[in-house]
Amino acid sequence: MKKIFSIVLLIISMLMTACGGNKTQEVQELSTEVLPKDTVAELRIWSWDVAAKGLRDTVESFNKIYPNVKVIVEEVGTGDTYQKLTIGLNSNTGLPDIVTVETDAFVKYPPNFPNGFVDLTPVAGNLREDFDPSKWELGSFEGHILALPWDSAPGAMFYRRDMFAKAGIDPQSIVTWDDFIEAGKAVQAANPEVKMFPINYAKGAYVHNMIMNSQGSGTFNEKGEIIVGNEESLRSFNLQKKMLDEGLTYNADSWNTLVIATKNSEVATVAYGGWWGGTLKDQMPEQSGKWGVIPFPAFTEGQNTANYVGGASLAIPSQSKNHQLAWEFIKNALVNKENQVMMYKKYDLFPAYLPSFKDEYFELGDPYFAGQKVGRFLSDIVPNINKNYSNEDSSEAGDYVLAAQAAVLTGSKDPKTELEKAAKAISEATGRVIAK
């Protein structure tokens, strides 16, 4: 069985070749020299939702440097972005000057399009220590940095203060998953209409991915070998099944379902990236003061559970005619403490640019979270986020892991058996070996 992504690429490549596509793209190396301030040009950027709003809000500061450059931020959905990006990379036409890409999704492009993006190494190579190390690796390929990290998305556990207080639970007493389960029983006893923990049983594996990343594990190891079925995977599946069997979970089978359940006070906690705070503020302003954030639970005390959920990077397609100017825009937006902090303040896009954390804003209490210093709490997680060894096969492999999860949580199948089946299926689909 061939990789799905490879099949799609082959079909598109054949179509593009028939139409004269797949021409070699000449790429001019970026320079550290500053462009003339009277440069006249137009920059097109693809982004989505609050990310697009954040980039638009940086245009004013960019135009103070380059007043004759028109910047157009086009709002393109994530699904459309990847479809258009794949077609554009094959045809060497149709792409913008800058593209927003989720960090976990970007990894599949460089191996299949080695000349598809401008190498940022000459201008950004010395910035490595200034960025979230987990995100930096995901934007790199064969020693070259091709996508600059934007937001870090540190994972944490959001909880309802009022529900915990009603049950007499001190949230700081929750260190391990065993603590979390016992607290969940008490919370549900005191709040009969509430479930402790939402999980997407069969249509999404973000909770599993958080649990895996919190253990320093994932789908592949550093050698690219399959580690689905390892002890960490089994712990994750067993934990989710235990919480399900204990009656502590809520099946949030879509984004909208999760948002509605949270707004209706049907769940006491939500495990997600730091950007979830922005969703709470936007969708549930009436719950201000009722939420708090605690560290992601561990299986054993002292375990580093720092993980991430989501996050994006900016890249410059090689076919852009404005490579240097595109880099100047990225630099102004992302290698800029003021703009990074501004985007966090307004849209909860948590900076991957570490110098941003020195800003006094991170020492302020957040009124929505009852005065908790959420910014400082999340910033302390970022440098410790466990590595995730994603690759071009991660997306397809994730489908098999999700199928295994669904079999366990909705079909009462054995976790160990389903994980072993998933590992074998991934190996057959990708040609990768299963780690011993």
C-alpha positions in Angstrom: 0.0 0.0 0.0 1.5 3.3 -1.1 1.4 6.4 1.0 -1.7 8.5 0.4 0.2 11.7 0.2 2.6 10.3 -2.4 -0.3 9.1 -4.5 -1.9 12.6 -4.4 1.5 14.1 -5.3 1.9 11.7 -8.2 -1.5 12.5 -9.7 -1.1 16.2 -9.3 2.5 16.0 -10.7 1.3 14.1 -13.8 -1.4 16.7 -14.4 1.0 19.6 -13.9 3.7 18.0 -16.1 1.1 17.6 -18.9 0.3 21.3 -18.5 4.0 22.3 -18.5 4.4 22.4 -14.7 7.2 21.2 -12.5 9.8 23.7 -13.9 13.0 24.1 -11.9 12.7 27.2 -9.7 15.8 29.4 -9.3 16.2 30.6 -5.7 18.2 33.7 -4.9 19.9 33.5 -1.5 18.6 35.8 1.2 20.9 38.6 2.3 21.3 40.4 5.7 21.6 43.7 3.8 18.6 46.0 4.4 16.4 46.8 1.4 15.9 50.5 0.4 13.1 52.1 2.4 11.6 53.5 -0.9 11.1 49.9 -2.2 7.8 49.7 -4.1 6.1 46.3 -4.2 3.1 44.2 -3.2 3.2 41.3 -0.8 0.6 38.6 -0.7 0.2 36.4 2.4 -2.0 33.4 3.1 -3.3 32.9 6.6 -6.5 32.1 8.5 -8.8 33.2 11.3 -7.1 35.1 14.2 -3.7 34.4 12.7 -4.7 36.5 9.6 -5.9 39.3 12.0 -2.7 39.2 13.9 -0.6 39.6 10.7 -2.8 42.4 9.5 -2.1 44.2 12.8 1.6 44.1 12.1 1.3 45.8 8.7 1.3 49.3 10.2 4.7 48.8 11.9 6.0 47.2 8.7 4.8 50.1 6.6 6.7 52.5 8.8 9.8 50.9 7.5 8.6 50.3 3.9 5.7 52.8 3.3 5.5 51.9 -0.4 4.8 48.2 0.0 1.2 47.1 -0.2 0.6 44.1 2.0 -2.5 41.9 1.3 -3.3 39.2 3.9 -5.7 36.7 2.3 -7.8 34.6 4.6 -7.5 31.0 3.4 -8.8 28.1 5.5 -6.3 25.5 6.6 -7.7 22.7 4.4 -7.7 25.0 1.3 -4.2 26.2 2.2 -2.7 22.7 2.0 -4.6 21.7 -1.2 -3.5 25.0 -2.9 0.0 24.7 -1.5 0.5 21.2 -2.9 -0.8 22.2 -6.3 1.2 25.4 -6.4 4.4 23.7 -5.4 4.0 21.2 -8.2 3.1 23.8 -10.8 5.6 26.5 -9.6 2.8 29.0 -9.9 -0.1 30.5 -7.9 1.4 30.7 -4.5 1.7 33.9 -2.4 4.9 35.5 -1.1 4.4 34.2 2.4 2.3 31.2 3.6 1.1 30.3 7.0 1.5 26.6 7.8 0.8 24.6 10.9 4.1 23.4 12.2 3.1 19.7 12.3 1.7 19.9 8.7 4.8 21.7 7.3 7.1 18.6 7.8 5.5 16.7 4.9 6.4 19.4 2.3 10.3 19.7 2.2 10.9 16.0 1.6 8.5 16.1 -1.4 9.4 19.6 -2.6 13.1 20.1 -1.6 13.3 23.4 -3.6 9.8 24.6 -2.8 10.7 27.1 0.0 13.3 29.8 0.4 16.1 28.8 2.7 16.0 31.2 5.7 19.3 29.9 7.1 21.5 32.9 5.9 19.2 35.4 7.7 17.7 33.3 10.5 20.3 30.7 11.3 21.7 32.7 14.2 18.2 33.0 15.7 17.9 29.4 16.8 18.4 30.1 20.5 15.7 32.8 20.4 12.9 30.4 19.4 11.0 27.5 21.0 13.3 24.6 20.3 10.5 22.1 19.6 9.0 24.4 16.9 12.4 25.2 15.4 13.1 21.6 14.6 9.7 21.2 12.8 10.6 24.1 10.5 14.0 22.6 9.6 15.0 20.1 6.9 18.4 18.7 6.3 20.1 21.4 8.4 18.2 24.3 6.7 15.5 26.4 8.4 12.6 26.7 5.9 9.8 28.0 8.1 10.1 30.4 11.0 8.1 29.5 14.1 5.3 31.8 15.0 3.2 30.6 18.0 4.3 28.0 20.4 0.9 26.6 21.7 2.1 25.1 25.0 -0.3 22.5 26.3 -2.0 22.7 29.7 -5.1 21.8 31.7 -7.8 24.5 31.9 -10.3 24.0 34.7 -13.4 25.5 36.2 -12.6 27.2 39.5 -16.2 27.2 40.7 -16.8 23.5 40.0 -13.6 22.5 41.8 -14.4 24.8 44.7 -17.9 23.3 45.1 -16.2 19.8 45.3 -13.6 21.1 47.8 -10.8 20.2 45.4 -7.5 22.2 45.4 -6.4 22.2 41.8 -2.8 22.4 42.9 -3.1 19.0 44.5 -3.5 17.4 41.0 0.0 16.3 40.0 -0.6 12.8 38.5 -3.3 11.3 36.4 -4.4 9.3 39.4 -4.9 12.6 41.3 -6.9 13.9 38.3 -9.2 10.8 38.2 -9.9 11.0 42.0 -10.6 14.8 41.7 -12.9 14.1 38.7 -15.0 11.8 40.8 -15.4 14.4 43.5 -16.1 17.2 40.9 -18.8 15.2 39.3 -20.4 14.2 42.6 -20.6 17.9 43.5 -21.7 19.0 40.0 -24.1 16.2 38.8 -24.6 17.6 35.3 -20.9 17.9 34.6 -18.3 15.5 33.1 -14.7 16.0 34.2 -12.8 15.6 30.9 -13.8 16.0 27.2 -12.2 13.6 24.7 -12.9 13.2 21.0 -13.4 9.4 21.0 -13.3 8.6 17.3 -12.7 11.8 15.2 -9.7 13.4 16.7 -6.6 12.3 18.7 -5.3 15.6 20.1 -5.7 14.4 23.7 -3.7 11.2 22.9 -1.1 13.4 21.1 -0.8 15.6 24.2 -0.4 12.6 26.5 2.3 11.1 24.2 4.2 14.4 23.9 4.0 14.9 27.6 5.9 11.6 28.0 8.5 12.6 25.4 7.1 10.2 22.9 5.0 10.2 19.7 4.4 8.2 16.6 8.0 8.0 15.4 11.4 8.1 17.2 14.4 10.3 16.1 15.4 7.6 13.6 12.0 7.7 11.9 11.0 4.3 13.2 7.5 3.5 14.3 6.9 3.5 18.0 3.2 3.2 18.1 2.6 0.3 20.5 5.3 1.4 22.9 4.8 1.7 26.7 3.9 5.4 26.4 1.2 4.7 23.7 -0.3 1.9 25.9 -0.4 4.2 28.9 -2.3 6.8 26.9 -4.9 4.4 25.6 -5.3 2.7 29.0 -5.7 6.0 30.7 -8.4 7.2 28.3 -10.2 3.9 28.6 -10.0 4.0 32.4 -11.5 7.5 32.5 -14.2 6.4 30.1 -15.0 3.3 32.1 -15.1 5.5 35.3 -17.7 7.7 33.6 -15.5 10.8 33.7 -15.4 11.6 30.0 -17.5 13.6 27.5 -17.4 12.7 23.8 -16.5 16.1 22.2 -16.6 14.7 18.7 -16.0 18.1 17.0 -14.7 21.5 17.6 -18.2 23.0 17.8 -19.3 20.2 20.2 -16.4 21.1 22.5 -17.1 24.8 22.4 -20.8 24.3 23.1 -20.2 21.8 25.9 -17.8 24.3 27.5 -20.1 27.2 27.1 -23.0 25.2 28.6 -20.9 24.3 31.6 -21.0 20.6 30.8 -17.3 20.0 31.3 -15.0 20.9 34.2 -11.7 20.8 32.4 -10.3 21.1 28.9 -6.8 20.0 27.9 -5.6 22.1 25.0 -2.9 24.6 23.8 -2.5 28.0 25.4 -4.6 29.5 22.5 -7.7 27.9 24.1 -7.7 30.9 26.4 -8.5 33.1 23.4 -11.5 30.8 22.5 -12.8 31.0 26.1 -12.6 34.8 26.1 -14.2 35.1 22.6 -16.9 32.5 23.0 -17.6 32.6 26.7 -17.0 36.1 28.1 -19.7 35.5 30.7 -17.4 32.9 32.3 -14.7 35.4 33.1 -13.2 34.7 36.5 -14.4 31.1 36.5 -11.4 29.5 34.8 -7.8 28.6 35.8 -4.9 26.8 34.3 -2.8 24.0 35.9 0.1 21.9 34.5 -0.7 18.8 32.4 -0.8 15.8 34.7 2.0 13.2 34.9 2.0 9.5 35.2 4.7 9.8 37.9 5.7 12.7 40.1 8.6 14.7 38.7 7.9 13.8 35.1 8.3 16.7 32.5 4.9 16.9 31.0 5.6 20.0 28.8 3.8 19.5 25.5 2.2 21.5 22.7 -1.0 21.5 20.7 -0.9 23.2 17.3 1.0 26.3 16.4 2.0 27.7 13.1 5.1 29.0 11.2 5.6 31.3 8.2 7.4 30.2 5.1 8.4 31.8 1.7 7.6 29.8 -1.4 10.5 29.8 -3.8 8.3 31.0 -6.6 7.8 34.4 -4.9 9.4 37.3 -6.7 9.9 39.2 -3.4 12.0 36.9 -1.3 14.0 39.5 0.5 10.9 41.7 1.2 9.0 38.7 2.4 11.7 38.0 4.8 11.6 41.6 6.1 7.9 41.2 6.7 8.4 37.9 8.6 11.2 39.4 10.6 9.1 42.4 11.6 6.2 40.2 12.6 8.0 37.3 14.4 11.5 38.5 15.3 9.9 41.4 17.1 9.0 41.4 20.8 6.4 44.2 20.5 4.5 42.5 17.6 4.7 39.1 19.2 3.3 40.4 22.5 0.7 42.4 20.7 -0.6 39.3 18.9 -0.7 37.4 22.3 -2.5 40.2 24.0 -5.2 40.5 21.3 -5.5 37.0 20.0 -3.8 34.6 22.5 -1.3 33.6 19.8 1.4 32.5 22.3 4.9 33.6 21.1 7.5 31.1 19.9 10.0 34.0 20.1 11.5 33.6 23.6 12.7 37.2 24.1 9.0 38.1 24.2 8.7 36.5 27.6 10.8 39.3 29.1 8.0 41.8 28.5 6.2 43.0 31.6 2.9 41.8 30.2 3.8 38.3 31.2 3.9 39.4 34.8 0.4 40.7 34.8 -2.6 38.8 36.2 -5.3 37.9 33.6 -8.7 39.1 34.8 -10.5 36.4 32.8 -8.5 33.8 34.8 -9.2 35.4 38.1 -5.9 37.3 38.1 -3.7 34.2 37.5 -0.5 35.1 35.7 -1.3 32.8 32.7 1.3 34.3 30.4 4.1 33.6 32.9 2.7 30.1 33.6 2.7 29.2 29.8 6.0 30.9 29.1 7.7 28.6 31.7 6.4 25.6 29.8 7.8 26.5 26.4 11.5 25.9 26.9 10.8 22.5 28.3 8.4 21.2 25.6 9.3 17.6 24.7 10.5 17.0 21.2 8.1 15.5 18.7 9.7 13.7 15.8 7.2 14.4 13.0 7.9 13.6 9.4 6.2 13.4 6.0 4.3 10.2 7.1 3.0 11.6 10.3 -0.4 12.6 8.9 -1.1 9.2 7.4 0.2 7.4 10.5 -2.1 9.6 12.6 -5.1 8.1 10.8 -4.2 4.6 11.8 -3.6 5.7 15.4 -7.0 7.4 15.4 -8.7 4.3 14.1 -7.1 2.3 16.9 -8.2 4.9 19.5 -11.8 4.7 18.1 -11.8 0.9 18.3 -10.8 1.1 22.0 -13.1 4.0 23.1 -16.2 3.1 21.1 -15.7 -0.6 20.4 -14.3 -1.8 23.6 -11.3 -3.3 21.9 -8.1 -4.2 23.6 -5.6 -1.3 23.6 -2.5 -3.4 23.1 -3.9 -5.3 20.2 -5.2 -2.2 18.5 -1.9 -0.4 18.8 0.0 -3.3 17.5 -2.4 -3.5 14.5 -1.9 0.2 13.9 1.9 -0.1 14.0 1.8 -2.9 11.5 -0.5 -0.9 9.2 1.7 2.2 9.3 4.7 0.0 8.5 2.9 -1.5 5.5 1.7 1.9 4.3 5.0 3.8 4.7 7.7 1.2 4.4 9.1 2.3 7.8 10.3 -0.2 10.3 8.7 -0.8 13.7 11.2 0.1 16.4 12.4 -2.9 18.5 
